[in-house]
Amino acid sequence: MNTETRREVARHLHEKVVAYWHDVDFNWGRNASAHYTEDGIFLGSSVRYDGRSEIQEFYNWRIDRGERTNVHLVGNFHVEFEGDDTATAAWICTLYAKDGPPPQETAPPISITRVVDTFVRQDNGDWLCAKRHWHGLFKGGVPATSLTREEMANRMGKS
């Protein structure tokens, strides 16, 4: 892959990540699972969602919880390529969030996290996230939302 193509793909991946969080923040993540490969992994210090269906079920659960005001800010975006069909994007997510409708009182972010995404190019040329791994750096007073493995299994009818 030549330098110009790498720049174009890096810009495209950045745009995909920003669009993903725009969907999560302003459309409740209704389209979130389309960002991932069919067997994509969403991994954090206390959560793991395997595959599009579990990832989407997490966002469905968030909708079921009721209104939440959140903004995910994407910064320090950096891409490295492992060949023509795999890229690793490392970036910082600064999250402001609180249950309830906007406007909320301002407060420090509830988390600042280094996120490492592995993207793979599909046969149709689209780039999808095969793994999103969260590495916490800072956390605030409002808890982030997450489902335990048991709660996910119950929602997915696997219990």
C-alpha positions, 0 to 999 in steps of 0.5 A: 500500500503506497503512502497516499493510500495509507493516508486515505485509509487512515482518514477513512478509519478516523471518519468511521470511528467518529461516525460510530460514536455519533450514532451511539451519542445521538441515535442510541447506537442503533447502527453500532453493530454494523461497524464490526465484523460478524465475529467482532470483539468489544473488550474492556477491563470488565466487559467482553461482547463477542460478535455483532449480536452481543455488541448490538444487544449491549446498545439495545440494553442501553436504550432499554435503561432510559435516556442517557446524555453522553458524548464520546470525543475521539482524539489522538487518532493514530493508524499503523498498517500490517499489510494491505488488509489489516490496520490498528488504530489507537486513539483516546476516548474522552467520555462525558455521560450521565443518566437523564435528558440533556442538558446536564450540568457540566462535570469532568469526563467520566473516563479517558481511555486509550482504545485500540481497534483492529480493522480488517478490509472486507472482500467488498473493500469496506473496513470493519472493526474486528476488535475494540480493546479499551485500556482505562487511563482515568475514570470519574464519579459517574459509572460507565454502562456495561453488562456482565457476562451473566446479564448478557447471557440472560438477554441473549437467552443463553442462560 
